[in-house]
């Protein structure tokens, strides 16, 4: 976005007034003073493996730390999310703040943090141990200062944000059984970033199977699943998408075949499709499906195979469905977050979109965005991931101030409106 929408005075002025309150200033100082210990905690959390679908051990540690900080009613829900509720003092809105606990790295990945000065290397050290540190430091700021809020605040460690986890923790949190009026995801480290839109994505597994055979003996008698996949992939590579709203696709993985001298009996690919527009996403999906259907038909036709038992055939399985959407620029969560950035002297450099735990609430029309944890992250989702622990206190300062303003604190009326009951 080349020109930022206006930051409205009805949000900026009360947040500035809140920022000058003594207990808010106290919170800012304790977050400054506790940054070094907080980084130690980030490293300790990182060394607890938490692959998607297996976050239990890290979740137990999050439960322990939430309770140690003083949160009441800390529990693990049916899907594995850790939830700690901090009751408000009145009939205010319910704000949830969530950081995902899972990493992209499979079980057995060696994880030992290595430090050189302010730089830390380890798989998952930033994504999302940075967010978890920020979440826990925000709790500490509330508990140690005793700041009370008008509305309830839920602190959540979510499961399954990464990859095929398909934001399952966030989806469960917003499945209609919980009344939540607003949501702040905490992910990434870039303090100049704020998300006003959520990228929707569909992910499919395309599997082509057939009888297969020997490369010499059965040549010309049976089609190849790998050949059919190559034909389909070539067609996918030529798919054209509209210039806007932005729409993308990729064949992310491919596997199949048995040996170099085998006519392949199976081949499988996973395809990722994304768009900011549901119509574009549906149109792209139809084109991609057609590519695979045509590739299979073409491979069967090349060899003149008409017997269904000897043909290759296509199976399609949906493996990911992340809803998308966009918040209006006067959304109270966006405006309050921007006002907090202004108070903290943070420049908004990337008013943009991404795919995070905020996708689900955004798709439901619930005020939501994703804030960052501070510092700087590099080579995320690789075993060479590293993190620069510079100004890491900025993340929890931003989340704390935004949460205070949204939930209403220190005599200030909550800026987050209460949504109608379902």
N, C-alpha and C positions, 0 to 999 in steps of 0.2 A: 504494500500500500504506500503510494507516494506522498499522500497528505493525510495526517492524522485527523480523525474526527475530533470535535471540541471536547475538552475536559470541562464538565459542567460545574458551575460554582456551587450548586446545591449539594454536591458531593465534596468538592475540594475544601470549602470553608469549614464544614464540621470536622473533617479529618484533620485539617491543620490545627483546629482547636483541641481535638483529642490528643494529638501528638505532643502538645505542651503540658498535658496533665502530669503531675508529679510521678504517679505510679507507672505511667507509660514510659516516662523518661528513665525510671528505675529499671524497667524491663529492658530498655535499650542498652543500659550500662551492663546489666548482668549477662546479656547475650554477648556483648563485647568481651567481657572479662572471662566468660566461659568457653570461648572459641577453641582454645587449645585442648581442653578436656573433651569438648564435643568432637574434635577430630579423632581423638583416641577411640571414642565410642563408634565413630563411623568405620574405623578400621576393624574393631572387634565384631561389628555386625557383618562386615564384608567377609570375614573368615568363617562365617556360619553358612554353609551351602544352602541355597534356596532355589533349585531349578523349578521352572514352571511345573505345576501339579504336585510338587514336593516341597512346600514352603513350611512344613510343620515345625521344624527345629528352630528356624529363625522366628516363626510366629510365637513360639513359646518364650523366646527371649524378649520379643516386643511386649508380650503380656507382662513379663517380670518387670521390665523397665517402666512401663506405664503405671503399674501398681506402686513401684518404688518412688515414682514421682508424685504420687498422691491421688491419681485418678481413681474414682470409684466405678463400680459396675463395669469392670474390664472383663470381656469375655470373647470367646471365639464363636462366630456364627456357624450356620449349617454348612457353608461352603468353604470355610477356613479363614475368612476375614477376621482380623483382630479389631474389636471396637471398644473404645473407652469413652464413656459419656461424662461430660462436665456440665451439670445442671445450671441453668440460668436462674436469675432471681425473680423473674416474672413471666408474663405470657408473651414472650418474644418468639422470633423465628428460630428454626433449627438449622444450624450451619454444620455441614460435614467437611472435614479436612482429611484428605487421604493421600497416602504414599504407597506405591506398590512394593511388595516384599520380594517378588520373584526376580530371577535373572535368566538370561538366555542360555546359560552354560549348563551342559548336561551333568548328570551325576558322575562323580569321579574326577571332575576337572580340578587340578591342583589350585588351591587358593591360599596364598600367603602374601600379605601386603609387604611391599618393599618400599622404603622411604629414602629419598635423597633431598634434604632440605625441605622445601614446601611441596615437593612433588611425590605422589604416591602411586605405585603401580600395583594393580591386581584386577583380575576379572570381576566386574561389578562394583569396583570401588566408587564409581560415580553413579552409575545407573543400576539400582536406584538407592544405594546406601547414602548418597548425598541427600535424597529426599527423606529417607527415614531419620537421618540425623536432624534435619530441619523440623520434621514433625515432632520429634521428642523434645527438641530444644524449645519449640513453641509451647508445649505442655509445661515445661519447666518454668518458662517466663510467666505463664498464668499462675501456676501453683506457688511460686516463690514470692511473687508480688501480691498475691491475693486479689488480683483484678477480677471483679465480678462482671458478668454480662447479663443483659436482659434476656437473651435467648440462650438455648442450650447449644453446646458445641460438641460434636462427635469427632473424636480422633480415630482414624481408621488406617490400619495396615492392610492393604488389599492383596488378594491372590490373583494370579493368572492375567496380569496385564500384558505380558510379553507374548509375541508370536501366536502359537496355537492356543494359548491360554484365552485369547479372544476377549480380553477385559471381563472375564467371567465374574471376578470379584465385584467390580463396579456394577455389572448387570444385575447381580444378586442384590446389591445394596439398594438399587432403584427398581426393584421388581414389583413395587406397588404395596408392599407390606410395611414399609417405613415411610413416615412423613418427613421429608427433608426439603427445606425451602431454598437452599443454595449449597453449592459445592465448590471447594478449592482442591484441585489435584496438586501435588507437589512432585515435580519430575523435571529433569534437566537442571543445569547449573547457571544458565545465562540470565543474569539479572536484568538485562535489557529486553527480554522477551515477554510478551503477553499474548495469549491465544484468544481470538474472538470467534474462531470457527474450528469445527472438528471435522477431520477428513474421514468420510465414510469409506469402508473397504469391504469387498467380498473376496473370499479366498476359496479356491476349488482345487480338488485333487482329481486329475484326469488320468484314468487307468485304461490302457489298451491291452487286451488279452487275446490269445488265439492258441491253436494247437502247437505251434512251433515245430521244429524239426532239425535235421542235420543239414549243414550248409551245402553239402554235395549231394547226398542221397535224395533229399527232399526239395532241392532247388526247383522252382517253378510250380511246385505242388501246393505250397502254403505261403500265405503272406507273412510278413514280419511285423511284430508289434513295434519294434524300434524304427523300422522304415516308416510305418504309419505315423509314429510320433514325430519323426523328422519332417515328414510332409506337413503335418499339422503345425509344427513349430515354425516352419518357413512361412506359412500363411499368417500366423500370429504376428510375426515380425513385420509384416506389411500393413497391419491394421492402423488406420488413421483415427486419431481422436480430435475432438474440437479444441480450438485454442483456449477457450474459456467457457465456463469455469474449469480450472485445471483438472485434468483426468489422466491417469497413468496406468500402466500395466507392466508386468514382467513375469516370465517363467523363472521362478526362483530356484527350483531344484528339479533334477531329472535322474532317474535310476531305472535300470532294467537289463535284460539279457542275462545269459548264463555263461557263455564263453565265446571266444573269437570265432569258433567254427559252428555256432548254433544259430539257426533262424529263431530269433527271439520270440518266446511265448508271452512275454509281458514287458510293459514299460509304463512308467508312472511319472507324472510331473505335477508340481504344485504351482498354481498361478495366483498372483496377487493383482487385484484391480482396485483402484482408488479414484475417488472424485469428491469434489465439494458439492456436486449436484446429483441428486438421486436419479434424475432422468438420464443424465450422461452415463451414470454407472449402469443403469439398466440396459441402455443401448450398447455399451461396451460389452457387457456380459453376453448379450445376444450374438454379437460379432465373434467373440472368442469361442463360444459354444459352436458356432457354425464352422469355424476353422478346424476344430477337432473332428466334427462330424464329417466334413469334407475330406480330411486327411485319411480317415479310416475307410471311407467309401472309395477313395482313389487308390489306396493300397490294395484293396480287394479286387478292384477293376483291373489294375496292372497285371495281375496274375490270372484274371478270368475266373476267380473263385466265386461260385454262386451258391454252393452248399453252405448253409448257415453254420453247420458244425465245423467247417474248415476255415471259416472267415475270422478275421480279427474283429473285435467288437469293443465298444466304448462304454465305460462306466464313469459316472461323475458323482463326486461327493463334496458337499459344502463343508469346508473345514474352518471357515472364519466368516463372521458377519458382524462388522463393527458399524453401528449406526453413526450417521454424521449429522451435521447441521450448523447453524450459525446463530450467534446471539446479536441482537441489535446493539449498536454502539452506545446507546444510553442504558444498557443493561446495568443494574446496580452493582453486580459483581465486577464488571469491567471498569465502571467508573470509579468505584471505591478502590480497586487495585491500582488504577492509574493515580488516584489522589495520594495513596500511600507511597507510591514511587516518587511522586513530586516531593513529599515531605522528607523522604530519605535521600533526596538528591540523586536519584537513579534516572537515567535517561532512557526513555522508551525507544529502542532502536529497531525492534522487530515486533510489530503488531501483526500477527500472522496466524497460521493454522497448523495443526498437527493432529496426530492420533494418540490419545491418552485416555486415562480413566475418566476424563471429563466428557468423552464422547456420548456416553449413555445419558447423563442428565441433560446435556445440550439438546440431544435428539428429542427429549421429552418436553422441551421448553422451560426447563428449570435453570435459573441463573447459575452459570458455572464457567470456570476457566481453569487454566493450569499456570501455577506460579513456579518459580525456580528456587533451588536450594542454596545458591551461592557458590563461589569458586569458579573453576573452569574445568571442563571435561574434554577428553580427547580419545579417539579410537574406541569409542563405545561399541559394545557387542563383539569385541575381539579379545583374545587372551592377552593382548598388549595394551589393554585399556589403562589410562592413567589420568590422574586428577591433580590439579594445582590448588592447594588449600590457601587461597588468597581471598581475603575479605569474606570468609565463609559465614560470618555473622550476619551478612546482609540478607540471606535467605530467611532465617527465622524472624528477623526484624520485620521484614516485609509481610510474612504470613501473620505474625502476631498483630501488627497494626491493622492490617486488612480485616482480620477476624474480629478484633475489637470493634471496628467501625460497623461491620456488617451485623454483628450480634448485639451491638449497643453496649457501651461500657463507660464507666466514670461519669454517669449522668447524661450521656449522649444517647439520643434515640437511635434505635437500630436502623441502619440504612437498607437492610435486606427486608423486603416485604414478606409477609406470611402468605403462602399460597393457599388456595381453597382446599379443604379436605377432599380426598378422593371419594 
